[in-house]
Amino acid sequence: MTNTEPWAVSIDGGKFRFTNATDERAVMVTLQGVGSDYQDAVPAPVNPGESFAVKIRGGAGVRINWTTLPTRHHTWVYTR
């Protein structure tokens, strides 16, 4: 990965948009709330520069787990 922060974050009306700021295709992305029961999965791969949006209620943030090929697992925690 070439960037320090792998996901760029923007917030609009309580909806969080995460943009893949790496040069790697995230083939599987799951999200877990930090301090909440929130869990979700992105239904399709996220290519470099592409994004997905989620609405997260409560908690201190979200943990993003993603897999790239060849199989490598990464975790990044976004806190509000």
mmCIF file of the N, C-alpha and C atoms, coordinates in Angstrom:
data_MODEL
# 
_entry.id   MODEL 
# 
loop_
_atom_site.group_PDB 
_atom_site.id 
_atom_site.type_symbol 
_atom_site.label_atom_id 
_atom_site.label_alt_id 
_atom_site.label_comp_id 
_atom_site.label_asym_id 
_atom_site.label_entity_id 
_atom_site.label_seq_id 
_atom_site.pdbx_PDB_ins_code 
_atom_site.Cartn_x 
_atom_site.Cartn_y 
_atom_site.Cartn_z 
_atom_site.occupancy 
_atom_site.B_iso_or_equiv 
_atom_site.pdbx_formal_charge 
_atom_site.auth_seq_id 
_atom_site.auth_comp_id 
_atom_site.auth_asym_id 
_atom_site.auth_atom_id 
_atom_site.pdbx_PDB_model_num 
ATOM 1   N N  . MET A 1 1  ? 0.835   -1.174  0.000  1.00 0.00 ? 1  MET A N  1 
ATOM 2   C CA . MET A 1 1  ? 0.000   0.000   0.000  1.00 0.00 ? 1  MET A CA 1 
ATOM 3   C C  . MET A 1 1  ? 0.881   1.237   0.000  1.00 0.00 ? 1  MET A C  1 
ATOM 4   N N  . THR A 1 2  ? 0.419   2.247   -0.675 1.00 0.00 ? 2  THR A N  1 
ATOM 5   C CA . THR A 1 2  ? 1.243   3.433   -0.817 1.00 0.00 ? 2  THR A CA 1 
ATOM 6   C C  . THR A 1 2  ? 0.844   4.562   0.119  1.00 0.00 ? 2  THR A C  1 
ATOM 7   N N  . ASN A 1 3  ? -0.348  4.529   0.683  1.00 0.00 ? 3  ASN A N  1 
ATOM 8   C CA . ASN A 1 3  ? -0.818  5.623   1.523  1.00 0.00 ? 3  ASN A CA 1 
ATOM 9   C C  . ASN A 1 3  ? -0.800  5.249   2.993  1.00 0.00 ? 3  ASN A C  1 
ATOM 10  N N  . THR A 1 4  ? -0.641  6.259   3.860  1.00 0.00 ? 4  THR A N  1 
ATOM 11  C CA . THR A 1 4  ? -0.687  6.033   5.293  1.00 0.00 ? 4  THR A CA 1 
ATOM 12  C C  . THR A 1 4  ? -2.092  5.643   5.722  1.00 0.00 ? 4  THR A C  1 
ATOM 13  N N  . GLU A 1 5  ? -3.091  6.381   5.254  1.00 0.00 ? 5  GLU A N  1 
ATOM 14  C CA . GLU A 1 5  ? -4.492  6.088   5.576  1.00 0.00 ? 5  GLU A CA 1 
ATOM 15  C C  . GLU A 1 5  ? -5.097  5.326   4.395  1.00 0.00 ? 5  GLU A C  1 
ATOM 16  N N  . PRO A 1 6  ? -5.457  4.065   4.565  1.00 0.00 ? 6  PRO A N  1 
ATOM 17  C CA . PRO A 1 6  ? -5.938  3.269   3.440  1.00 0.00 ? 6  PRO A CA 1 
ATOM 18  C C  . PRO A 1 6  ? -7.336  3.647   2.962  1.00 0.00 ? 6  PRO A C  1 
ATOM 19  N N  . TRP A 1 7  ? -8.139  4.271   3.813  1.00 0.00 ? 7  TRP A N  1 
ATOM 20  C CA . TRP A 1 7  ? -9.496  4.657   3.442  1.00 0.00 ? 7  TRP A CA 1 
ATOM 21  C C  . TRP A 1 7  ? -9.677  6.139   3.721  1.00 0.00 ? 7  TRP A C  1 
ATOM 22  N N  . ALA A 1 8  ? -10.087 6.893   2.708  1.00 0.00 ? 8  ALA A N  1 
ATOM 23  C CA . ALA A 1 8  ? -10.427 8.301   2.888  1.00 0.00 ? 8  ALA A CA 1 
ATOM 24  C C  . ALA A 1 8  ? -11.886 8.355   3.335  1.00 0.00 ? 8  ALA A C  1 
ATOM 25  N N  . VAL A 1 9  ? -12.194 9.227   4.305  1.00 0.00 ? 9  VAL A N  1 
ATOM 26  C CA . VAL A 1 9  ? -13.525 9.258   4.895  1.00 0.00 ? 9  VAL A CA 1 
ATOM 27  C C  . VAL A 1 9  ? -14.173 10.613  4.668  1.00 0.00 ? 9  VAL A C  1 
ATOM 28  N N  . SER A 1 10 ? -15.431 10.600  4.251  1.00 0.00 ? 10 SER A N  1 
ATOM 29  C CA . SER A 1 10 ? -16.225 11.819  4.220  1.00 0.00 ? 10 SER A CA 1 
ATOM 30  C C  . SER A 1 10 ? -17.562 11.526  4.885  1.00 0.00 ? 10 SER A C  1 
ATOM 31  N N  . ILE A 1 11 ? -18.140 12.542  5.503  1.00 0.00 ? 11 ILE A N  1 
ATOM 32  C CA . ILE A 1 11 ? -19.377 12.378  6.251  1.00 0.00 ? 11 ILE A CA 1 
ATOM 33  C C  . ILE A 1 11 ? -20.410 13.340  5.690  1.00 0.00 ? 11 ILE A C  1 
ATOM 34  N N  . ASP A 1 12 ? -21.618 12.830  5.425  1.00 0.00 ? 12 ASP A N  1 
ATOM 35  C CA . ASP A 1 12 ? -22.697 13.669  4.909  1.00 0.00 ? 12 ASP A CA 1 
ATOM 36  C C  . ASP A 1 12 ? -24.001 13.229  5.567  1.00 0.00 ? 12 ASP A C  1 
ATOM 37  N N  . GLY A 1 13 ? -24.499 14.043  6.478  1.00 0.00 ? 13 GLY A N  1 
ATOM 38  C CA . GLY A 1 13 ? -25.782 13.745  7.109  1.00 0.00 ? 13 GLY A CA 1 
ATOM 39  C C  . GLY A 1 13 ? -25.827 12.424  7.843  1.00 0.00 ? 13 GLY A C  1 
ATOM 40  N N  . GLY A 1 14 ? -24.776 12.061  8.513  1.00 0.00 ? 14 GLY A N  1 
ATOM 41  C CA . GLY A 1 14 ? -24.735 10.804  9.244  1.00 0.00 ? 14 GLY A CA 1 
ATOM 42  C C  . GLY A 1 14 ? -24.327 9.609   8.411  1.00 0.00 ? 14 GLY A C  1 
ATOM 43  N N  . LYS A 1 15 ? -24.130 9.795   7.114  1.00 0.00 ? 15 LYS A N  1 
ATOM 44  C CA . LYS A 1 15 ? -23.682 8.704   6.240  1.00 0.00 ? 15 LYS A CA 1 
ATOM 45  C C  . LYS A 1 15 ? -22.180 8.860   6.020  1.00 0.00 ? 15 LYS A C  1 
ATOM 46  N N  . PHE A 1 16 ? -21.451 7.795   6.244  1.00 0.00 ? 16 PHE A N  1 
ATOM 47  C CA . PHE A 1 16 ? -20.004 7.789   6.093  1.00 0.00 ? 16 PHE A CA 1 
ATOM 48  C C  . PHE A 1 16 ? -19.653 7.187   4.747  1.00 0.00 ? 16 PHE A C  1 
ATOM 49  N N  . ARG A 1 17 ? -18.819 7.870   3.977  1.00 0.00 ? 17 ARG A N  1 
ATOM 50  C CA . ARG A 1 17 ? -18.347 7.349   2.691  1.00 0.00 ? 17 ARG A CA 1 
ATOM 51  C C  . ARG A 1 17 ? -16.868 7.017   2.841  1.00 0.00 ? 17 ARG A C  1 
ATOM 52  N N  . PHE A 1 18 ? -16.521 5.762   2.584  1.00 0.00 ? 18 PHE A N  1 
ATOM 53  C CA . PHE A 1 18 ? -15.144 5.297   2.657  1.00 0.00 ? 18 PHE A CA 1 
ATOM 54  C C  . PHE A 1 18 ? -14.653 5.058   1.237  1.00 0.00 ? 18 PHE A C  1 
ATOM 55  N N  . THR A 1 19 ? -13.546 5.691   0.863  1.00 0.00 ? 19 THR A N  1 
ATOM 56  C CA . THR A 1 19 ? -12.961 5.548   -0.463 1.00 0.00 ? 19 THR A CA 1 
ATOM 57  C C  . THR A 1 19 ? -11.646 4.795   -0.345 1.00 0.00 ? 19 THR A C  1 
ATOM 58  N N  . ASN A 1 20 ? -11.462 3.795   -1.168 1.00 0.00 ? 20 ASN A N  1 
ATOM 59  C CA . ASN A 1 20 ? -10.241 2.997   -1.174 1.00 0.00 ? 20 ASN A CA 1 
ATOM 60  C C  . ASN A 1 20 ? -9.088  3.865   -1.676 1.00 0.00 ? 20 ASN A C  1 
ATOM 61  N N  . ALA A 1 21 ? -8.195  4.238   -0.766 1.00 0.00 ? 21 ALA A N  1 
ATOM 62  C CA . ALA A 1 21 ? -7.069  5.111   -1.097 1.00 0.00 ? 21 ALA A CA 1 
ATOM 63  C C  . ALA A 1 21 ? -5.778  4.323   -1.290 1.00 0.00 ? 21 ALA A C  1 
ATOM 64  N N  . THR A 1 22 ? -5.903  3.010   -1.511 1.00 0.00 ? 22 THR A N  1 
ATOM 65  C CA . THR A 1 22 ? -4.725  2.178   -1.745 1.00 0.00 ? 22 THR A CA 1 
ATOM 66  C C  . THR A 1 22 ? -4.597  1.904   -3.239 1.00 0.00 ? 22 THR A C  1 
ATOM 67  N N  . ASP A 1 23 ? -3.541  1.222   -3.599 1.00 0.00 ? 23 ASP A N  1 
ATOM 68  C CA . ASP A 1 23 ? -3.387  0.785   -4.986 1.00 0.00 ? 23 ASP A CA 1 
ATOM 69  C C  . ASP A 1 23 ? -3.778  -0.687  -5.132 1.00 0.00 ? 23 ASP A C  1 
ATOM 70  N N  . GLU A 1 24 ? -4.530  -1.212  -4.148 1.00 0.00 ? 24 GLU A N  1 
ATOM 71  C CA . GLU A 1 24 ? -4.927  -2.614  -4.149 1.00 0.00 ? 24 GLU A CA 1 
ATOM 72  C C  . GLU A 1 24 ? -6.452  -2.746  -4.193 1.00 0.00 ? 24 GLU A C  1 
ATOM 73  N N  . ARG A 1 25 ? -6.922  -3.785  -4.849 1.00 0.00 ? 25 ARG A N  1 
ATOM 74  C CA . ARG A 1 25 ? -8.354  -4.075  -4.911 1.00 0.00 ? 25 ARG A CA 1 
ATOM 75  C C  . ARG A 1 25 ? -8.765  -4.808  -3.638 1.00 0.00 ? 25 ARG A C  1 
ATOM 76  N N  . ALA A 1 26 ? -9.717  -4.251  -2.915 1.00 0.00 ? 26 ALA A N  1 
ATOM 77  C CA . ALA A 1 26 ? -10.256 -4.899  -1.718 1.00 0.00 ? 26 ALA A CA 1 
ATOM 78  C C  . ALA A 1 26 ? -11.345 -5.865  -2.177 1.00 0.00 ? 26 ALA A C  1 
ATOM 79  N N  . VAL A 1 27 ? -11.043 -7.162  -2.171 1.00 0.00 ? 27 VAL A N  1 
ATOM 80  C CA . VAL A 1 27 ? -11.974 -8.139  -2.725 1.00 0.00 ? 27 VAL A CA 1 
ATOM 81  C C  . VAL A 1 27 ? -13.080 -8.512  -1.741 1.00 0.00 ? 27 VAL A C  1 
ATOM 82  N N  . MET A 1 28 ? -12.841 -8.304  -0.452 1.00 0.00 ? 28 MET A N  1 
ATOM 83  C CA . MET A 1 28 ? -13.854 -8.554  0.570  1.00 0.00 ? 28 MET A CA 1 
ATOM 84  C C  . MET A 1 28 ? -13.685 -7.518  1.660  1.00 0.00 ? 28 MET A C  1 
ATOM 85  N N  . VAL A 1 29 ? -14.772 -6.845  2.013  1.00 0.00 ? 29 VAL A N  1 
ATOM 86  C CA . VAL A 1 29 ? -14.729 -5.801  3.039  1.00 0.00 ? 29 VAL A CA 1 
ATOM 87  C C  . VAL A 1 29 ? -15.850 -6.053  4.039  1.00 0.00 ? 29 VAL A C  1 
ATOM 88  N N  . THR A 1 30 ? -15.495 -6.134  5.330  1.00 0.00 ? 30 THR A N  1 
ATOM 89  C CA . THR A 1 30 ? -16.497 -6.234  6.389  1.00 0.00 ? 30 THR A CA 1 
ATOM 90  C C  . THR A 1 30 ? -16.276 -5.088  7.361  1.00 0.00 ? 30 THR A C  1 
ATOM 91  N N  . LEU A 1 31 ? -17.345 -4.698  8.045  1.00 0.00 ? 31 LEU A N  1 
ATOM 92  C CA . LEU A 1 31 ? -17.281 -3.590  8.988  1.00 0.00 ? 31 LEU A CA 1 
ATOM 93  C C  . LEU A 1 31 ? -17.850 -4.032  10.325 1.00 0.00 ? 31 LEU A C  1 
ATOM 94  N N  . GLN A 1 32 ? -17.206 -3.587  11.412 1.00 0.00 ? 32 GLN A N  1 
ATOM 95  C CA . GLN A 1 32 ? -17.669 -3.871  12.764 1.00 0.00 ? 32 GLN A CA 1 
ATOM 96  C C  . GLN A 1 32 ? -17.633 -2.570  13.547 1.00 0.00 ? 32 GLN A C  1 
ATOM 97  N N  . GLY A 1 33 ? -18.709 -2.304  14.280 1.00 0.00 ? 33 GLY A N  1 
ATOM 98  C CA . GLY A 1 33 ? -18.754 -1.101  15.101 1.00 0.00 ? 33 GLY A CA 1 
ATOM 99  C C  . GLY A 1 33 ? -17.770 -1.173  16.256 1.00 0.00 ? 33 GLY A C  1 
ATOM 100 N N  . VAL A 1 34 ? -17.232 -0.023  16.637 1.00 0.00 ? 34 VAL A N  1 
ATOM 101 C CA . VAL A 1 34 ? -16.378 0.091   17.819 1.00 0.00 ? 34 VAL A CA 1 
ATOM 102 C C  . VAL A 1 34 ? -17.268 0.691   18.897 1.00 0.00 ? 34 VAL A C  1 
ATOM 103 N N  . GLY A 1 35 ? -17.601 -0.099  19.910 1.00 0.00 ? 35 GLY A N  1 
ATOM 104 C CA . GLY A 1 35 ? -18.486 0.371   20.965 1.00 0.00 ? 35 GLY A CA 1 
ATOM 105 C C  . GLY A 1 35 ? -19.954 0.297   20.580 1.00 0.00 ? 35 GLY A C  1 
ATOM 106 N N  . SER A 1 36 ? -20.287 -0.492  19.541 1.00 0.00 ? 36 SER A N  1 
ATOM 107 C CA . SER A 1 36 ? -21.682 -0.691  19.150 1.00 0.00 ? 36 SER A CA 1 
ATOM 108 C C  . SER A 1 36 ? -21.828 -2.090  18.560 1.00 0.00 ? 36 SER A C  1 
ATOM 109 N N  . ASP A 1 37 ? -23.071 -2.482  18.290 1.00 0.00 ? 37 ASP A N  1 
ATOM 110 C CA . ASP A 1 37 ? -23.343 -3.807  17.727 1.00 0.00 ? 37 ASP A CA 1 
ATOM 111 C C  . ASP A 1 37 ? -23.333 -3.808  16.211 1.00 0.00 ? 37 ASP A C  1 
ATOM 112 N N  . TYR A 1 38 ? -22.932 -2.714  15.593 1.00 0.00 ? 38 TYR A N  1 
ATOM 113 C CA . TYR A 1 38 ? -22.980 -2.573  14.136 1.00 0.00 ? 38 TYR A CA 1 
ATOM 114 C C  . TYR A 1 38 ? -22.084 -3.601  13.449 1.00 0.00 ? 38 TYR A C  1 
ATOM 115 N N  . GLN A 1 39 ? -22.635 -4.302  12.439 1.00 0.00 ? 39 GLN A N  1 
ATOM 116 C CA . GLN A 1 39 ? -21.858 -5.202  11.585 1.00 0.00 ? 39 GLN A CA 1 
ATOM 117 C C  . GLN A 1 39 ? -22.441 -5.138  10.185 1.00 0.00 ? 39 GLN A C  1 
ATOM 118 N N  . ASP A 1 40 ? -21.586 -5.157  9.188  1.00 0.00 ? 40 ASP A N  1 
ATOM 119 C CA . ASP A 1 40 ? -22.048 -5.100  7.810  1.00 0.00 ? 40 ASP A CA 1 
ATOM 120 C C  . ASP A 1 40 ? -20.948 -5.646  6.906  1.00 0.00 ? 40 ASP A C  1 
ATOM 121 N N  . ALA A 1 41 ? -21.295 -5.916  5.660  1.00 0.00 ? 41 ALA A N  1 
ATOM 122 C CA . ALA A 1 41 ? -20.330 -6.340  4.654  1.00 0.00 ? 41 ALA A CA 1 
ATOM 123 C C  . ALA A 1 41 ? -20.639 -5.599  3.363  1.00 0.00 ? 41 ALA A C  1 
ATOM 124 N N  . VAL A 1 42 ? -19.608 -5.205  2.650  1.00 0.00 ? 42 VAL A N  1 
ATOM 125 C CA . VAL A 1 42 ? -19.767 -4.546  1.361  1.00 0.00 ? 42 VAL A CA 1 
ATOM 126 C C  . VAL A 1 42 ? -20.041 -5.652  0.337  1.00 0.00 ? 42 VAL A C  1 
ATOM 127 N N  . PRO A 1 43 ? -21.117 -5.530  -0.481 1.00 0.00 ? 43 PRO A N  1 
ATOM 128 C CA . PRO A 1 43 ? -21.523 -6.640  -1.345 1.00 0.00 ? 43 PRO A CA 1 
ATOM 129 C C  . PRO A 1 43 ? -20.642 -6.900  -2.562 1.00 0.00 ? 43 PRO A C  1 
ATOM 130 N N  . ALA A 1 44 ? -19.698 -6.008  -2.860 1.00 0.00 ? 44 ALA A N  1 
ATOM 131 C CA . ALA A 1 44 ? -18.865 -6.186  -4.053 1.00 0.00 ? 44 ALA A CA 1 
ATOM 132 C C  . ALA A 1 44 ? -17.450 -5.698  -3.764 1.00 0.00 ? 44 ALA A C  1 
ATOM 133 N N  . PRO A 1 45 ? -16.465 -6.149  -4.545 1.00 0.00 ? 45 PRO A N  1 
ATOM 134 C CA . PRO A 1 45 ? -15.099 -5.648  -4.363 1.00 0.00 ? 45 PRO A CA 1 
ATOM 135 C C  . PRO A 1 45 ? -15.035 -4.124  -4.508 1.00 0.00 ? 45 PRO A C  1 
ATOM 136 N N  . VAL A 1 46 ? -14.032 -3.528  -3.840 1.00 0.00 ? 46 VAL A N  1 
ATOM 137 C CA . VAL A 1 46 ? -13.831 -2.075  -3.902 1.00 0.00 ? 46 VAL A CA 1 
ATOM 138 C C  . VAL A 1 46 ? -12.467 -1.825  -4.536 1.00 0.00 ? 46 VAL A C  1 
ATOM 139 N N  . ASN A 1 47 ? -12.481 -1.361  -5.776 1.00 0.00 ? 47 ASN A N  1 
ATOM 140 C CA . ASN A 1 47 ? -11.252 -1.079  -6.509 1.00 0.00 ? 47 ASN A CA 1 
ATOM 141 C C  . ASN A 1 47 ? -10.608 0.214   -6.015 1.00 0.00 ? 47 ASN A C  1 
ATOM 142 N N  . PRO A 1 48 ? -9.320  0.422   -6.297 1.00 0.00 ? 48 PRO A N  1 
ATOM 143 C CA . PRO A 1 48 ? -8.676  1.679   -5.920 1.00 0.00 ? 48 PRO A CA 1 
ATOM 144 C C  . PRO A 1 48 ? -9.468  2.875   -6.458 1.00 0.00 ? 48 PRO A C  1 
ATOM 145 N N  . GLY A 1 49 ? -9.711  3.847   -5.599 1.00 0.00 ? 49 GLY A N  1 
ATOM 146 C CA . GLY A 1 49 ? -10.462 5.051   -5.978 1.00 0.00 ? 49 GLY A CA 1 
ATOM 147 C C  . GLY A 1 49 ? -11.963 4.918   -5.867 1.00 0.00 ? 49 GLY A C  1 
ATOM 148 N N  . GLU A 1 50 ? -12.493 3.708   -5.716 1.00 0.00 ? 50 GLU A N  1 
ATOM 149 C CA . GLU A 1 50 ? -13.925 3.505   -5.554 1.00 0.00 ? 50 GLU A CA 1 
ATOM 150 C C  . GLU A 1 50 ? -14.307 3.633   -4.088 1.00 0.00 ? 50 GLU A C  1 
ATOM 151 N N  . SER A 1 51 ? -15.592 3.827   -3.829 1.00 0.00 ? 51 SER A N  1 
ATOM 152 C CA . SER A 1 51 ? -16.040 4.026   -2.453 1.00 0.00 ? 51 SER A CA 1 
ATOM 153 C C  . SER A 1 51 ? -17.337 3.293   -2.185 1.00 0.00 ? 51 SER A C  1 
ATOM 154 N N  . PHE A 1 52 ? -17.685 3.239   -0.907 1.00 0.00 ? 52 PHE A N  1 
ATOM 155 C CA . PHE A 1 52 ? -18.967 2.717   -0.464 1.00 0.00 ? 52 PHE A CA 1 
ATOM 156 C C  . PHE A 1 52 ? -19.435 3.577   0.694  1.00 0.00 ? 52 PHE A C  1 
ATOM 157 N N  . ALA A 1 53 ? -20.735 3.615   0.924  1.00 0.00 ? 53 ALA A N  1 
ATOM 158 C CA . ALA A 1 53 ? -21.298 4.449   1.988  1.00 0.00 ? 53 ALA A CA 1 
ATOM 159 C C  . ALA A 1 53 ? -22.054 3.577   2.973  1.00 0.00 ? 53 ALA A C  1 
ATOM 160 N N  . VAL A 1 54 ? -21.969 3.931   4.240  1.00 0.00 ? 54 VAL A N  1 
ATOM 161 C CA . VAL A 1 54 ? -22.698 3.232   5.293  1.00 0.00 ? 54 VAL A CA 1 
ATOM 162 C C  . VAL A 1 54 ? -23.216 4.256   6.290  1.00 0.00 ? 54 VAL A C  1 
ATOM 163 N N  . LYS A 1 55 ? -24.295 3.914   6.958  1.00 0.00 ? 55 LYS A N  1 
ATOM 164 C CA . LYS A 1 55 ? -24.824 4.749   8.027  1.00 0.00 ? 55 LYS A CA 1 
ATOM 165 C C  . LYS A 1 55 ? -24.534 4.019   9.322  1.00 0.00 ? 55 LYS A C  1 
ATOM 166 N N  . ILE A 1 56 ? -23.735 4.634   10.179 1.00 0.00 ? 56 ILE A N  1 
ATOM 167 C CA . ILE A 1 56 ? -23.306 4.029   11.430 1.00 0.00 ? 56 ILE A CA 1 
ATOM 168 C C  . ILE A 1 56 ? -23.939 4.807   12.565 1.00 0.00 ? 56 ILE A C  1 
ATOM 169 N N  . ARG A 1 57 ? -24.680 4.109   13.419 1.00 0.00 ? 57 ARG A N  1 
ATOM 170 C CA . ARG A 1 57 ? -25.333 4.767   14.559 1.00 0.00 ? 57 ARG A CA 1 
ATOM 171 C C  . ARG A 1 57 ? -24.637 4.350   15.847 1.00 0.00 ? 57 ARG A C  1 
ATOM 172 N N  . GLY A 1 58 ? -24.333 5.341   16.668 1.00 0.00 ? 58 GLY A N  1 
ATOM 173 C CA . GLY A 1 58 ? -23.745 5.048   17.970 1.00 0.00 ? 58 GLY A CA 1 
ATOM 174 C C  . GLY A 1 58 ? -22.314 4.565   17.866 1.00 0.00 ? 58 GLY A C  1 
ATOM 175 N N  . GLY A 1 59 ? -21.726 4.332   19.005 1.00 0.00 ? 59 GLY A N  1 
ATOM 176 C CA . GLY A 1 59 ? -20.370 3.820   19.055 1.00 0.00 ? 59 GLY A CA 1 
ATOM 177 C C  . GLY A 1 59 ? -19.321 4.891   18.793 1.00 0.00 ? 59 GLY A C  1 
ATOM 178 N N  . ALA A 1 60 ? -18.075 4.455   18.881 1.00 0.00 ? 60 ALA A N  1 
ATOM 179 C CA . ALA A 1 60 ? -16.950 5.376   18.741 1.00 0.00 ? 60 ALA A CA 1 
ATOM 180 C C  . ALA A 1 60 ? -16.360 5.370   17.345 1.00 0.00 ? 60 ALA A C  1 
ATOM 181 N N  . GLY A 1 61 ? -16.811 4.459   16.481 1.00 0.00 ? 61 GLY A N  1 
ATOM 182 C CA . GLY A 1 61 ? -16.258 4.383   15.138 1.00 0.00 ? 61 GLY A CA 1 
ATOM 183 C C  . GLY A 1 61 ? -16.539 3.037   14.517 1.00 0.00 ? 61 GLY A C  1 
ATOM 184 N N  . VAL A 1 62 ? -15.717 2.682   13.536 1.00 0.00 ? 62 VAL A N  1 
ATOM 185 C CA . VAL A 1 62 ? -15.908 1.420   12.827 1.00 0.00 ? 62 VAL A CA 1 
ATOM 186 C C  . VAL A 1 62 ? -14.556 0.795   12.504 1.00 0.00 ? 62 VAL A C  1 
ATOM 187 N N  . ARG A 1 63 ? -14.513 -0.520  12.586 1.00 0.00 ? 63 ARG A N  1 
ATOM 188 C CA . ARG A 1 63 ? -13.327 -1.295  12.218 1.00 0.00 ? 63 ARG A CA 1 
ATOM 189 C C  . ARG A 1 63 ? -13.587 -1.865  10.827 1.00 0.00 ? 63 ARG A C  1 
ATOM 190 N N  . ILE A 1 64 ? -12.691 -1.564  9.885  1.00 0.00 ? 64 ILE A N  1 
ATOM 191 C CA . ILE A 1 64 ? -12.824 -2.068  8.521  1.00 0.00 ? 64 ILE A CA 1 
ATOM 192 C C  . ILE A 1 64 ? -11.806 -3.182  8.326  1.00 0.00 ? 64 ILE A C  1 
ATOM 193 N N  . ASN A 1 65 ? -12.308 -4.361  8.002  1.00 0.00 ? 65 ASN A N  1 
ATOM 194 C CA . ASN A 1 65 ? -11.453 -5.513  7.706  1.00 0.00 ? 65 ASN A CA 1 
ATOM 195 C C  . ASN A 1 65 ? -11.566 -5.769  6.209  1.00 0.00 ? 65 ASN A C  1 
ATOM 196 N N  . TRP A 1 66 ? -10.429 -5.886  5.544  1.00 0.00 ? 66 TRP A N  1 
ATOM 197 C CA . TRP A 1 66 ? -10.495 -6.142  4.107  1.00 0.00 ? 66 TRP A CA 1 
ATOM 198 C C  . TRP A 1 66 ? -9.400  -7.087  3.675  1.00 0.00 ? 66 TRP A C  1 
ATOM 199 N N  . THR A 1 67 ? -9.694  -7.776  2.580  1.00 0.00 ? 67 THR A N  1 
ATOM 200 C CA . THR A 1 67 ? -8.786  -8.766  2.028  1.00 0.00 ? 67 THR A CA 1 
ATOM 201 C C  . THR A 1 67 ? -8.413  -8.351  0.610  1.00 0.00 ? 67 THR A C  1 
ATOM 202 N N  . THR A 1 68 ? -7.128  -8.460  0.290  1.00 0.00 ? 68 THR A N  1 
ATOM 203 C CA . THR A 1 68 ? -6.629  -8.212  -1.056 1.00 0.00 ? 68 THR A CA 1 
ATOM 204 C C  . THR A 1 68 ? -6.007  -9.504  -1.575 1.00 0.00 ? 68 THR A C  1 
ATOM 205 N N  . LEU A 1 69 ? -5.824  -9.594  -2.874 1.00 0.00 ? 69 LEU A N  1 
ATOM 206 C CA . LEU A 1 69 ? -5.198  -10.777 -3.469 1.00 0.00 ? 69 LEU A CA 1 
ATOM 207 C C  . LEU A 1 69 ? -3.784  -10.452 -3.906 1.00 0.00 ? 69 LEU A C  1 
ATOM 208 N N  . PRO A 1 70 ? -2.811  -11.334 -3.784 1.00 0.00 ? 70 PRO A N  1 
ATOM 209 C CA . PRO A 1 70 ? -2.963  -12.623 -3.130 1.00 0.00 ? 70 PRO A CA 1 
ATOM 210 C C  . PRO A 1 70 ? -3.409  -12.421 -1.687 1.00 0.00 ? 70 PRO A C  1 
ATOM 211 N N  . THR A 1 71 ? -4.018  -13.415 -1.110 1.00 0.00 ? 71 THR A N  1 
ATOM 212 C CA . THR A 1 71 ? -4.721  -13.293 0.158  1.00 0.00 ? 71 THR A CA 1 
ATOM 213 C C  . THR A 1 71 ? -3.881  -12.632 1.245  1.00 0.00 ? 71 THR A C  1 
ATOM 214 N N  . ARG A 1 72 ? -4.256  -11.397 1.535  1.00 0.00 ? 72 ARG A N  1 
ATOM 215 C CA . ARG A 1 72 ? -3.679  -10.641 2.648  1.00 0.00 ? 72 ARG A CA 1 
ATOM 216 C C  . ARG A 1 72 ? -4.828  -9.958  3.368  1.00 0.00 ? 72 ARG A C  1 
ATOM 217 N N  . HIS A 1 73 ? -4.809  -10.011 4.674  1.00 0.00 ? 73 HIS A N  1 
ATOM 218 C CA . HIS A 1 73 ? -5.872  -9.411  5.481  1.00 0.00 ? 73 HIS A CA 1 
ATOM 219 C C  . HIS A 1 73 ? -5.341  -8.139  6.133  1.00 0.00 ? 73 HIS A C  1 
ATOM 220 N N  . HIS A 1 74 ? -6.166  -7.105  6.131  1.00 0.00 ? 74 HIS A N  1 
ATOM 221 C CA . HIS A 1 74 ? -5.800  -5.825  6.715  1.00 0.00 ? 74 HIS A CA 1 
ATOM 222 C C  . HIS A 1 74 ? -6.939  -5.362  7.624  1.00 0.00 ? 74 HIS A C  1 
ATOM 223 N N  . THR A 1 75 ? -6.613  -4.589  8.645  1.00 0.00 ? 75 THR A N  1 
ATOM 224 C CA . THR A 1 75 ? -7.628  -3.989  9.515  1.00 0.00 ? 75 THR A CA 1 
ATOM 225 C C  . THR A 1 75 ? -7.274  -2.527  9.693  1.00 0.00 ? 75 THR A C  1 
ATOM 226 N N  . TRP A 1 76 ? -8.273  -1.683  9.620  1.00 0.00 ? 76 TRP A N  1 
ATOM 227 C CA . TRP A 1 76 ? -8.099  -0.243  9.838  1.00 0.00 ? 76 TRP A CA 1 
ATOM 228 C C  . TRP A 1 76 ? -9.250  0.212   10.712 1.00 0.00 ? 76 TRP A C  1 
ATOM 229 N N  . VAL A 1 77 ? -8.984  1.024   11.736 1.00 0.00 ? 77 VAL A N  1 
ATOM 230 C CA . VAL A 1 77 ? -10.025 1.497   12.640 1.00 0.00 ? 77 VAL A CA 1 
ATOM 231 C C  . VAL A 1 77 ? -10.213 2.994   12.416 1.00 0.00 ? 77 VAL A C  1 
ATOM 232 N N  . TYR A 1 78 ? -11.457 3.374   12.109 1.00 0.00 ? 78 TYR A N  1 
ATOM 233 C CA . TYR A 1 78 ? -11.818 4.777   11.987 1.00 0.00 ? 78 TYR A CA 1 
ATOM 234 C C  . TYR A 1 78 ? -12.589 5.171   13.239 1.00 0.00 ? 78 TYR A C  1 
ATOM 235 N N  . THR A 1 79 ? -12.113 6.176   13.957 1.00 0.00 ? 79 THR A N  1 
ATOM 236 C CA . THR A 1 79 ? -12.837 6.668   15.128 1.00 0.00 ? 79 THR A CA 1 
ATOM 237 C C  . THR A 1 79 ? -13.304 8.086   14.862 1.00 0.00 ? 79 THR A C  1 
ATOM 238 N N  . ARG A 1 80 ? -14.475 8.387   15.395 1.00 0.00 ? 80 ARG A N  1 
ATOM 239 C CA . ARG A 1 80 ? -15.055 9.718   15.186 1.00 0.00 ? 80 ARG A CA 1 
ATOM 240 C C  . ARG A 1 80 ? -14.411 10.727  16.083 1.00 0.00 ? 80 ARG A C  1 
# 
